[in-house]
Amino acid sequence: MISVGMLAQSTEPIMTQFYNSPLQINPANAGLFAGRARVISNFKRQWESIGEPFQTLSFSGDFQVARDVTGGDFFGMGIDINQDKAGVSQLSNLSANVSVSFTKALDSRKSHFVSVGFQGGYGQRSLSTANINWGSQWTRYGFNSAITSPDQALDGAASYFDLGGGVNYFYSRTDNTVKLYIGAAGYHLTQPTISFLGNENEVIARKFNINGGLRYQFGHSANFSVYPNFIYSWQGPSSVFIYGTDVEYRIDDGSRSTGTKKYTSFAVGMYHKVSKTLSPVVKLHKAGFSLYISYDFEIGNITRVTNGQGGIEVGLKYRVGFRSGHDSRNINNAFL
């Protein structure tokens, strides 16, 4: 039986490529990147072998505002739209959010930064029981789809308004060989009501994220870099921990201007969603364009029905005005 409480407390999906969903991880990430504007799209489809697949689509765009008007500090704004559909019930989560952030340089060398962000938006959850078979539809003569079930009253949609917030710390060494960040964020802070039956006691549980990462380049002129990063997220009684490392090879430094450059690189990595999946990832980066492809191999209890098959995930990112390296006229190049 499906309960409203199960729908309200269910853990929201987190992409294996979580670093490609910056506004879903932390609203303080709005505008915190190298470049002037950034657009990202993500697609994930999994569990084809167990019937109706689970599918997630997301899109985000963010940009910087009032850059350098206060001695290197700046504002960021962004929007993200996300939808996921789960199984034969077509349980759908749809959300659209607007994020606003402020990033402050903490030192004169523009190496240490802190950012604060807030997010507000609209969400909708819907459910269809049309394709679900119920135990009460089985009779002594066999299955009878004409028999209705009380659980079919769950059909419908419920909408809500939402709030979230977060903070980030970012460090970038002036020679561009070390970049370090860590952040914390909370979502559904007002615990909005979500109900298909009008029961206002059912609320969406607050969700909290802690994430961090390090990008280390082996020497100023070296072509190799490593990028370990992680996220720990918990919502109600459920939690997920994903960690992994990329190894990047810089194929070409590209054009240079005022000490900065547009480069071409190729990276491979492996990520582990603890007790659930192992996911190899391949990344291609050229100037402001990046392509990410990963595949989840199931390793948990669900392998008994999936035979270890998870799903593919694809991410596309484009950063307008992207350059890597410090530039006294544009400190944003120090970011990732």
BALOBA-1460 file (C-alpha; in Angstrom, 3 decimals):
// residues 336
<rec num="1" residu="m" x="0.000" y="0.000" z="0.000"/>
<rec num="2" residu="i" x="1.187" y="3.529" z="-0.823"/>
<rec num="3" residu="s" x="0.889" y="6.021" z="2.019"/>
<rec num="4" residu="v" x="0.941" y="9.798" z="1.869"/>
<rec num="5" residu="g" x="3.634" y="9.791" z="4.540"/>
<rec num="6" residu="m" x="5.867" y="7.664" z="2.324"/>
<rec num="7" residu="l" x="5.467" y="10.191" z="-0.481"/>
<rec num="8" residu="a" x="6.236" y="13.142" z="1.773"/>
<rec num="9" residu="q" x="9.262" y="11.592" z="3.464"/>
<rec num="10" residu="s" x="10.810" y="9.913" z="0.407"/>
<rec num="11" residu="t" x="14.391" y="10.972" z="-0.285"/>
<rec num="12" residu="e" x="14.825" y="13.196" z="-3.304"/>
<rec num="13" residu="p" x="17.241" y="11.871" z="-5.935"/>
<rec num="14" residu="i" x="20.844" y="13.092" z="-6.026"/>
<rec num="15" residu="m" x="22.751" y="12.860" z="-9.272"/>
<rec num="16" residu="t" x="25.897" y="10.764" z="-9.316"/>
<rec num="17" residu="q" x="27.400" y="13.809" z="-11.025"/>
<rec num="18" residu="f" x="26.285" y="15.950" z="-8.097"/>
<rec num="19" residu="y" x="28.899" y="18.595" z="-8.937"/>
<rec num="20" residu="n" x="26.847" y="19.266" z="-12.096"/>
<rec num="21" residu="s" x="23.812" y="20.309" z="-10.048"/>
<rec num="22" residu="p" x="25.295" y="23.267" z="-8.148"/>
<rec num="23" residu="l" x="22.041" y="24.989" z="-7.204"/>
<rec num="24" residu="q" x="20.505" y="21.711" z="-5.999"/>
<rec num="25" residu="i" x="23.526" y="21.195" z="-3.742"/>
<rec num="26" residu="n" x="23.788" y="24.708" z="-2.322"/>
<rec num="27" residu="p" x="22.135" y="28.022" z="-3.321"/>
<rec num="28" residu="a" x="25.401" y="29.764" z="-2.322"/>
<rec num="29" residu="n" x="26.851" y="28.246" z="-5.528"/>
<rec num="30" residu="a" x="24.927" y="30.748" z="-7.648"/>
<rec num="31" residu="g" x="27.520" y="32.716" z="-9.607"/>
<rec num="32" residu="l" x="30.448" y="30.871" z="-8.002"/>
<rec num="33" residu="f" x="32.302" y="29.694" z="-11.104"/>
<rec num="34" residu="a" x="34.897" y="30.805" z="-13.649"/>
<rec num="35" residu="g" x="33.147" y="32.858" z="-16.309"/>
<rec num="36" residu="r" x="30.279" y="35.290" z="-16.683"/>
<rec num="37" residu="a" x="27.282" y="32.970" z="-17.076"/>
<rec num="38" residu="r" x="26.723" y="29.212" z="-16.821"/>
<rec num="39" residu="v" x="24.060" y="26.832" z="-18.141"/>
<rec num="40" residu="i" x="23.860" y="23.139" z="-17.204"/>
<rec num="41" residu="s" x="21.521" y="20.326" z="-18.252"/>
<rec num="42" residu="n" x="21.403" y="16.813" z="-16.784"/>
<rec num="43" residu="f" x="19.649" y="13.618" z="-17.775"/>
<rec num="44" residu="k" x="19.494" y="10.316" z="-15.907"/>
<rec num="45" residu="r" x="17.583" y="7.109" z="-16.667"/>
<rec num="46" residu="q" x="17.919" y="4.018" z="-14.511"/>
<rec num="47" residu="w" x="16.513" y="0.607" z="-13.621"/>
<rec num="48" residu="e" x="15.255" y="-0.321" z="-17.081"/>
<rec num="49" residu="s" x="15.322" y="-4.006" z="-16.103"/>
<rec num="50" residu="i" x="12.671" y="-3.774" z="-13.373"/>
<rec num="51" residu="g" x="9.820" y="-2.409" z="-15.479"/>
<rec num="52" residu="e" x="9.048" y="1.282" z="-15.795"/>
<rec num="53" residu="p" x="12.382" y="3.155" z="-15.568"/>
<rec num="54" residu="f" x="13.117" y="6.057" z="-13.236"/>
<rec num="55" residu="q" x="14.023" y="9.261" z="-15.065"/>
<rec num="56" residu="t" x="15.431" y="12.612" z="-13.937"/>
<rec num="57" residu="l" x="15.798" y="15.799" z="-15.952"/>
<rec num="58" residu="s" x="17.243" y="19.073" z="-14.735"/>
<rec num="59" residu="f" x="18.292" y="22.443" z="-16.082"/>
<rec num="60" residu="s" x="19.986" y="25.372" z="-14.399"/>
<rec num="61" residu="g" x="21.391" y="28.725" z="-15.364"/>
<rec num="62" residu="d" x="23.239" y="31.257" z="-13.221"/>
<rec num="63" residu="f" x="25.315" y="34.382" z="-13.636"/>
<rec num="64" residu="q" x="27.225" y="37.034" z="-11.702"/>
<rec num="65" residu="v" x="25.881" y="40.497" z="-10.934"/>
<rec num="66" residu="a" x="27.708" y="43.725" z="-10.021"/>
<rec num="67" residu="r" x="31.126" y="42.163" z="-10.452"/>
<rec num="68" residu="d" x="34.036" y="44.096" z="-8.932"/>
<rec num="69" residu="v" x="31.900" y="47.050" z="-7.847"/>
<rec num="70" residu="t" x="32.813" y="46.474" z="-4.187"/>
<rec num="71" residu="g" x="36.502" y="45.637" z="-4.475"/>
<rec num="72" residu="g" x="36.153" y="42.105" z="-5.824"/>
<rec num="73" residu="d" x="32.918" y="40.977" z="-4.174"/>
<rec num="74" residu="f" x="29.909" y="40.092" z="-6.304"/>
<rec num="75" residu="f" x="26.328" y="38.860" z="-6.299"/>
<rec num="76" residu="g" x="25.061" y="35.763" z="-8.076"/>
<rec num="77" residu="m" x="21.615" y="34.827" z="-9.351"/>
<rec num="78" residu="g" x="20.333" y="31.572" z="-10.771"/>
<rec num="79" residu="i" x="17.344" y="29.427" z="-11.625"/>
<rec num="80" residu="d" x="17.013" y="25.659" z="-11.654"/>
<rec num="81" residu="i" x="14.191" y="23.426" z="-12.894"/>
<rec num="82" residu="n" x="14.068" y="19.741" z="-11.979"/>
<rec num="83" residu="q" x="11.736" y="16.845" z="-12.678"/>
<rec num="84" residu="d" x="11.951" y="13.178" z="-11.823"/>
<rec num="85" residu="k" x="9.439" y="10.396" z="-12.469"/>
<rec num="86" residu="a" x="9.527" y="7.132" z="-10.577"/>
<rec num="87" residu="g" x="8.135" y="3.761" z="-11.629"/>
<rec num="88" residu="v" x="4.682" y="2.632" z="-12.707"/>
<rec num="89" residu="s" x="3.018" y="5.015" z="-10.250"/>
<rec num="90" residu="q" x="4.508" y="7.924" z="-12.243"/>
<rec num="91" residu="l" x="5.295" y="9.630" z="-8.950"/>
<rec num="92" residu="s" x="6.606" y="12.951" z="-10.221"/>
<rec num="93" residu="n" x="8.543" y="15.674" z="-8.446"/>
<rec num="94" residu="l" x="8.678" y="18.995" z="-10.266"/>
<rec num="95" residu="s" x="10.401" y="22.070" z="-8.857"/>
<rec num="96" residu="a" x="11.459" y="25.511" z="-10.067"/>
<rec num="97" residu="n" x="13.660" y="27.643" z="-7.838"/>
<rec num="98" residu="v" x="15.425" y="31.005" z="-7.867"/>
<rec num="99" residu="s" x="18.721" y="31.413" z="-5.984"/>
<rec num="100" residu="v" x="20.489" y="34.612" z="-4.909"/>
<rec num="101" residu="s" x="23.997" y="34.684" z="-3.424"/>
<rec num="102" residu="f" x="26.715" y="37.060" z="-2.288"/>
<rec num="103" residu="t" x="30.432" y="36.199" z="-2.479"/>
<rec num="104" residu="k" x="32.983" y="38.059" z="-0.354"/>
<rec num="105" residu="a" x="36.763" y="38.051" z="-0.850"/>
<rec num="106" residu="l" x="38.390" y="37.653" z="2.565"/>
<rec num="107" residu="d" x="41.943" y="38.761" z="1.737"/>
<rec num="108" residu="s" x="43.762" y="41.256" z="-0.451"/>
<rec num="109" residu="r" x="45.281" y="38.503" z="-2.637"/>
<rec num="110" residu="k" x="41.799" y="37.288" z="-3.540"/>
<rec num="111" residu="s" x="42.537" y="33.705" z="-2.502"/>
<rec num="112" residu="h" x="39.950" y="33.143" z="0.250"/>
<rec num="113" residu="f" x="36.225" y="33.588" z="-0.339"/>
<rec num="114" residu="v" x="32.983" y="32.989" z="1.501"/>
<rec num="115" residu="s" x="29.547" y="32.954" z="-0.113"/>
<rec num="116" residu="v" x="26.034" y="32.990" z="1.328"/>
<rec num="117" residu="g" x="22.939" y="32.085" z="-0.655"/>
<rec num="118" residu="f" x="19.187" y="31.797" z="-0.358"/>
<rec num="119" residu="q" x="16.666" y="29.994" z="-2.521"/>
<rec num="120" residu="g" x="12.919" y="30.247" z="-2.957"/>
<rec num="121" residu="g" x="10.653" y="28.402" z="-5.322"/>
<rec num="122" residu="y" x="7.639" y="26.335" z="-6.210"/>
<rec num="123" residu="g" x="7.236" y="22.577" z="-6.197"/>
<rec num="124" residu="q" x="4.633" y="20.039" z="-7.227"/>
<rec num="125" residu="r" x="4.315" y="16.319" z="-6.568"/>
<rec num="126" residu="s" x="1.863" y="14.192" z="-8.508"/>
<rec num="127" residu="l" x="0.843" y="10.545" z="-8.591"/>
<rec num="128" residu="s" x="-1.131" y="8.315" z="-10.951"/>
<rec num="129" residu="t" x="-2.365" y="4.898" z="-9.899"/>
<rec num="130" residu="a" x="-3.872" y="4.007" z="-13.297"/>
<rec num="131" residu="n" x="-1.123" y="1.492" z="-14.119"/>
<rec num="132" residu="i" x="-0.842" y="-0.060" z="-10.652"/>
<rec num="133" residu="n" x="-2.329" y="-3.461" z="-9.844"/>
<rec num="134" residu="w" x="-3.785" y="-3.818" z="-6.335"/>
<rec num="135" residu="g" x="-4.178" y="-6.905" z="-4.211"/>
<rec num="136" residu="s" x="-7.895" y="-6.215" z="-3.815"/>
<rec num="137" residu="q" x="-8.336" y="-6.632" z="-7.593"/>
<rec num="138" residu="w" x="-7.561" y="-10.356" z="-7.376"/>
<rec num="139" residu="t" x="-10.608" y="-12.565" z="-7.020"/>
<rec num="140" residu="r" x="-11.191" y="-16.319" z="-6.916"/>
<rec num="141" residu="y" x="-11.690" y="-16.130" z="-10.691"/>
<rec num="142" residu="g" x="-8.504" y="-14.197" z="-11.397"/>
<rec num="143" residu="f" x="-7.514" y="-10.585" z="-11.798"/>
<rec num="144" residu="n" x="-10.274" y="-8.002" z="-12.358"/>
<rec num="145" residu="s" x="-9.045" y="-4.504" z="-13.283"/>
<rec num="146" residu="a" x="-12.613" y="-3.144" z="-13.010"/>
<rec num="147" residu="i" x="-12.500" y="-3.454" z="-9.209"/>
<rec num="148" residu="t" x="-11.512" y="-0.147" z="-7.629"/>
<rec num="149" residu="s" x="-9.158" y="0.192" z="-4.688"/>
<rec num="150" residu="p" x="-9.264" y="2.768" z="-1.869"/>
<rec num="151" residu="d" x="-5.622" y="3.550" z="-2.639"/>
<rec num="152" residu="q" x="-6.665" y="4.972" z="-6.007"/>
<rec num="153" residu="a" x="-7.872" y="8.027" z="-4.112"/>
<rec num="154" residu="l" x="-4.215" y="9.062" z="-3.968"/>
<rec num="155" residu="d" x="-4.383" y="10.180" z="-7.617"/>
<rec num="156" residu="g" x="-3.730" y="13.858" z="-8.061"/>
<rec num="157" residu="a" x="-1.182" y="16.583" z="-7.482"/>
<rec num="158" residu="a" x="-0.113" y="18.790" z="-4.595"/>
<rec num="159" residu="s" x="1.925" y="21.988" z="-4.828"/>
<rec num="160" residu="y" x="3.931" y="24.000" z="-2.328"/>
<rec num="161" residu="f" x="6.275" y="26.953" z="-1.880"/>
<rec num="162" residu="d" x="9.762" y="26.284" z="-0.630"/>
<rec num="163" residu="l" x="12.796" y="27.955" z="0.987"/>
<rec num="164" residu="g" x="16.445" y="26.996" z="1.336"/>
<rec num="165" residu="g" x="19.820" y="28.500" z="2.204"/>
<rec num="166" residu="g" x="23.512" y="27.711" z="2.381"/>
<rec num="167" residu="v" x="27.109" y="28.875" z="2.871"/>
<rec num="168" residu="n" x="30.392" y="28.105" z="1.070"/>
<rec num="169" residu="y" x="34.098" y="28.575" z="1.673"/>
<rec num="170" residu="f" x="36.417" y="28.602" z="-1.352"/>
<rec num="171" residu="y" x="40.210" y="28.809" z="-1.544"/>
<rec num="172" residu="s" x="42.251" y="29.324" z="-4.705"/>
<rec num="173" residu="r" x="46.034" y="29.546" z="-4.621"/>
<rec num="174" residu="t" x="47.361" y="32.382" z="-6.760"/>
<rec num="175" residu="d" x="49.383" y="30.046" z="-8.993"/>
<rec num="176" residu="n" x="46.147" y="28.212" z="-9.820"/>
<rec num="177" residu="t" x="47.469" y="24.787" z="-8.742"/>
<rec num="178" residu="v" x="45.208" y="24.302" z="-5.701"/>
<rec num="179" residu="k" x="41.486" y="24.974" z="-5.389"/>
<rec num="180" residu="l" x="39.583" y="23.883" z="-2.291"/>
<rec num="181" residu="y" x="35.949" y="24.296" z="-1.265"/>
<rec num="182" residu="i" x="33.463" y="23.119" z="1.335"/>
<rec num="183" residu="g" x="29.834" y="24.060" z="1.854"/>
<rec num="184" residu="a" x="26.668" y="23.303" z="3.805"/>
<rec num="185" residu="a" x="23.042" y="23.893" z="2.830"/>
<rec num="186" residu="g" x="19.490" y="23.199" z="3.929"/>
<rec num="187" residu="y" x="16.356" y="22.767" z="1.814"/>
<rec num="188" residu="h" x="12.626" y="22.622" z="2.622"/>
<rec num="189" residu="l" x="13.418" y="24.728" z="5.696"/>
<rec num="190" residu="t" x="9.752" y="25.628" z="6.214"/>
<rec num="191" residu="q" x="8.748" y="21.943" z="5.888"/>
<rec num="192" residu="p" x="5.962" y="22.622" z="3.374"/>
<rec num="193" residu="t" x="2.800" y="20.583" z="3.446"/>
<rec num="194" residu="i" x="2.438" y="17.885" z="0.813"/>
<rec num="195" residu="s" x="-0.728" y="15.796" z="0.728"/>
<rec num="196" residu="f" x="-2.993" y="14.110" z="-1.777"/>
<rec num="197" residu="l" x="-5.721" y="13.619" z="0.811"/>
<rec num="198" residu="g" x="-5.822" y="17.011" z="2.543"/>
<rec num="199" residu="n" x="-3.936" y="15.813" z="5.628"/>
<rec num="200" residu="e" x="-1.928" y="18.874" z="6.676"/>
<rec num="201" residu="n" x="0.136" y="16.849" z="9.148"/>
<rec num="202" residu="e" x="2.200" y="15.458" z="6.270"/>
<rec num="203" residu="v" x="5.169" y="17.676" z="5.462"/>
<rec num="204" residu="i" x="8.287" y="17.384" z="3.321"/>
<rec num="205" residu="a" x="11.221" y="16.609" z="5.585"/>
<rec num="206" residu="r" x="14.071" y="19.099" z="5.696"/>
<rec num="207" residu="k" x="17.071" y="18.106" z="3.602"/>
<rec num="208" residu="f" x="20.676" y="18.976" z="4.467"/>
<rec num="209" residu="n" x="23.797" y="18.737" z="2.302"/>
<rec num="210" residu="i" x="27.480" y="18.910" z="3.129"/>
<rec num="211" residu="n" x="29.845" y="18.836" z="0.176"/>
<rec num="212" residu="g" x="33.463" y="19.601" z="-0.556"/>
<rec num="213" residu="g" x="36.272" y="19.055" z="-2.988"/>
<rec num="214" residu="l" x="39.879" y="19.685" z="-3.897"/>
<rec num="215" residu="r" x="41.454" y="20.257" z="-7.283"/>
<rec num="216" residu="y" x="45.207" y="19.776" z="-7.231"/>
<rec num="217" residu="q" x="47.440" y="20.348" z="-10.243"/>
<rec num="218" residu="f" x="50.849" y="18.670" z="-10.198"/>
<rec num="219" residu="g" x="52.981" y="21.755" z="-10.705"/>
<rec num="220" residu="h" x="52.251" y="25.044" z="-12.436"/>
<rec num="221" residu="s" x="53.172" y="23.694" z="-15.882"/>
<rec num="222" residu="a" x="52.025" y="20.095" z="-15.344"/>
<rec num="223" residu="n" x="49.252" y="18.578" z="-17.460"/>
<rec num="224" residu="f" x="47.799" y="16.310" z="-14.750"/>
<rec num="225" residu="s" x="45.328" y="17.210" z="-12.014"/>
<rec num="226" residu="v" x="43.318" y="15.218" z="-9.463"/>
<rec num="227" residu="y" x="39.891" y="16.234" z="-8.211"/>
<rec num="228" residu="p" x="38.541" y="14.314" z="-5.185"/>
<rec num="229" residu="n" x="35.102" y="15.468" z="-4.016"/>
<rec num="230" residu="f" x="32.112" y="14.271" z="-1.981"/>
<rec num="231" residu="i" x="28.584" y="14.984" z="-0.834"/>
<rec num="232" residu="y" x="26.724" y="13.763" z="2.235"/>
<rec num="233" residu="s" x="22.974" y="14.377" z="2.219"/>
<rec num="234" residu="w" x="20.262" y="13.411" z="4.650"/>
<rec num="235" residu="q" x="16.503" y="13.896" z="4.632"/>
<rec num="236" residu="g" x="14.315" y="12.487" z="7.392"/>
<rec num="237" residu="p" x="15.467" y="8.944" z="8.184"/>
<rec num="238" residu="s" x="17.332" y="8.510" z="4.881"/>
<rec num="239" residu="s" x="20.839" y="9.538" z="3.886"/>
<rec num="240" residu="v" x="23.269" y="9.167" z="0.991"/>
<rec num="241" residu="f" x="27.050" y="9.553" z="0.806"/>
<rec num="242" residu="i" x="28.798" y="9.858" z="-2.564"/>
<rec num="243" residu="y" x="32.527" y="10.274" z="-2.975"/>
<rec num="244" residu="g" x="34.991" y="9.897" z="-5.804"/>
<rec num="245" residu="t" x="38.004" y="11.212" z="-7.665"/>
<rec num="246" residu="d" x="38.694" y="12.421" z="-11.189"/>
<rec num="247" residu="v" x="42.084" y="12.378" z="-12.894"/>
<rec num="248" residu="e" x="42.370" y="15.059" z="-15.567"/>
<rec num="249" residu="y" x="44.875" y="15.360" z="-18.397"/>
<rec num="250" residu="r" x="45.214" y="18.750" z="-20.014"/>
<rec num="251" residu="i" x="45.641" y="18.149" z="-23.738"/>
<rec num="252" residu="d" x="46.071" y="21.766" z="-24.785"/>
<rec num="253" residu="d" x="46.363" y="25.025" z="-22.827"/>
<rec num="254" residu="g" x="44.645" y="26.912" z="-25.607"/>
<rec num="255" residu="s" x="44.819" y="30.666" z="-26.041"/>
<rec num="256" residu="r" x="46.219" y="32.913" z="-23.327"/>
<rec num="257" residu="s" x="45.175" y="36.420" z="-22.371"/>
<rec num="258" residu="t" x="46.285" y="38.519" z="-19.359"/>
<rec num="259" residu="g" x="47.708" y="35.434" z="-17.658"/>
<rec num="260" residu="t" x="44.564" y="33.327" z="-18.119"/>
<rec num="261" residu="k" x="43.832" y="30.584" z="-20.627"/>
<rec num="262" residu="k" x="41.166" y="28.446" z="-22.252"/>
<rec num="263" residu="y" x="42.227" y="24.806" z="-22.192"/>
<rec num="264" residu="t" x="41.169" y="21.404" z="-23.528"/>
<rec num="265" residu="s" x="41.214" y="18.401" z="-21.199"/>
<rec num="266" residu="f" x="40.078" y="14.814" z="-20.777"/>
<rec num="267" residu="a" x="39.268" y="13.197" z="-17.439"/>
<rec num="268" residu="v" x="38.216" y="9.827" z="-16.059"/>
<rec num="269" residu="g" x="36.967" y="9.072" z="-12.583"/>
<rec num="270" residu="m" x="35.173" y="6.662" z="-10.289"/>
<rec num="271" residu="y" x="32.409" y="7.467" z="-7.798"/>
<rec num="272" residu="h" x="30.887" y="5.364" z="-5.038"/>
<rec num="273" residu="k" x="27.410" y="5.880" z="-3.631"/>
<rec num="274" residu="v" x="28.015" y="3.994" z="-0.400"/>
<rec num="275" residu="s" x="26.348" y="0.571" z="-0.348"/>
<rec num="276" residu="k" x="24.473" y="1.355" z="-3.566"/>
<rec num="277" residu="t" x="26.474" y="2.027" z="-6.747"/>
<rec num="278" residu="l" x="29.864" y="2.229" z="-8.394"/>
<rec num="279" residu="s" x="29.993" y="4.737" z="-11.229"/>
<rec num="280" residu="p" x="32.786" y="5.300" z="-13.754"/>
<rec num="281" residu="v" x="32.699" y="8.749" z="-15.367"/>
<rec num="282" residu="v" x="34.298" y="10.277" z="-18.451"/>
<rec num="283" residu="k" x="34.637" y="14.042" z="-18.918"/>
<rec num="284" residu="l" x="35.636" y="16.163" z="-21.896"/>
<rec num="285" residu="h" x="36.313" y="19.869" z="-21.484"/>
<rec num="286" residu="k" x="37.096" y="22.418" z="-24.209"/>
<rec num="287" residu="a" x="37.165" y="26.132" z="-23.417"/>
<rec num="288" residu="g" x="33.775" y="26.821" z="-21.808"/>
<rec num="289" residu="f" x="32.065" y="23.599" z="-22.932"/>
<rec num="290" residu="s" x="32.037" y="20.394" z="-20.845"/>
<rec num="291" residu="l" x="30.493" y="16.970" z="-21.454"/>
<rec num="292" residu="y" x="30.090" y="14.381" z="-18.667"/>
<rec num="293" residu="i" x="28.979" y="10.752" z="-19.067"/>
<rec num="294" residu="s" x="28.684" y="8.218" z="-16.248"/>
<rec num="295" residu="y" x="27.029" y="4.874" z="-15.623"/>
<rec num="296" residu="d" x="25.776" y="3.485" z="-12.307"/>
<rec num="297" residu="f" x="26.483" y="-0.178" z="-11.565"/>
<rec num="298" residu="e" x="24.273" y="-1.351" z="-8.714"/>
<rec num="299" residu="i" x="26.059" y="-3.131" z="-5.844"/>
<rec num="300" residu="g" x="23.405" y="-3.077" z="-3.101"/>
<rec num="301" residu="n" x="20.452" y="-5.339" z="-2.325"/>
<rec num="302" residu="i" x="18.595" y="-4.097" z="-5.385"/>
<rec num="303" residu="t" x="20.964" y="-6.142" z="-7.580"/>
<rec num="304" residu="r" x="18.708" y="-9.129" z="-6.911"/>
<rec num="305" residu="v" x="16.168" y="-7.595" z="-9.283"/>
<rec num="306" residu="t" x="18.369" y="-5.344" z="-11.461"/>
<rec num="307" residu="n" x="21.227" y="-7.803" z="-12.084"/>
<rec num="308" residu="g" x="23.619" y="-4.956" z="-11.299"/>
<rec num="309" residu="q" x="22.243" y="-2.711" z="-14.044"/>
<rec num="310" residu="g" x="21.780" y="0.860" z="-12.952"/>
<rec num="311" residu="g" x="21.542" y="3.661" z="-15.461"/>
<rec num="312" residu="i" x="23.287" y="6.224" z="-17.593"/>
<rec num="313" residu="e" x="23.734" y="9.861" z="-16.664"/>
<rec num="314" residu="v" x="24.719" y="12.649" z="-19.044"/>
<rec num="315" residu="g" x="25.612" y="16.226" z="-18.185"/>
<rec num="316" residu="l" x="26.276" y="19.226" z="-20.441"/>
<rec num="317" residu="k" x="27.726" y="22.513" z="-19.215"/>
<rec num="318" residu="y" x="28.657" y="25.755" z="-20.906"/>
<rec num="319" residu="r" x="30.326" y="28.716" z="-19.214"/>
<rec num="320" residu="v" x="30.252" y="32.015" z="-21.063"/>
<rec num="321" residu="g" x="33.557" y="33.880" z="-20.783"/>
<rec num="322" residu="f" x="35.360" y="30.943" z="-19.154"/>
<rec num="323" residu="r" x="39.068" y="31.335" z="-18.436"/>
<rec num="324" residu="s" x="41.294" y="29.515" z="-15.958"/>
<rec num="325" residu="g" x="43.789" y="31.381" z="-13.794"/>
<rec num="326" residu="h" x="44.020" y="34.540" z="-11.714"/>
<rec num="327" residu="d" x="43.396" y="37.853" z="-13.402"/>
<rec num="328" residu="s" x="43.481" y="41.068" z="-11.394"/>
<rec num="329" residu="r" x="40.665" y="42.441" z="-13.521"/>
<rec num="330" residu="n" x="38.395" y="39.455" z="-12.951"/>
<rec num="331" residu="i" x="38.910" y="37.372" z="-9.796"/>
<rec num="332" residu="n" x="36.141" y="34.971" z="-10.858"/>
<rec num="333" residu="n" x="38.680" y="33.109" z="-13.004"/>
<rec num="334" residu="a" x="40.040" y="31.715" z="-9.746"/>
<rec num="335" residu="f" x="36.966" y="29.483" z="-9.383"/>
<rec num="336" residu="l" x="36.207" y="26.131" z="-11.006"/>
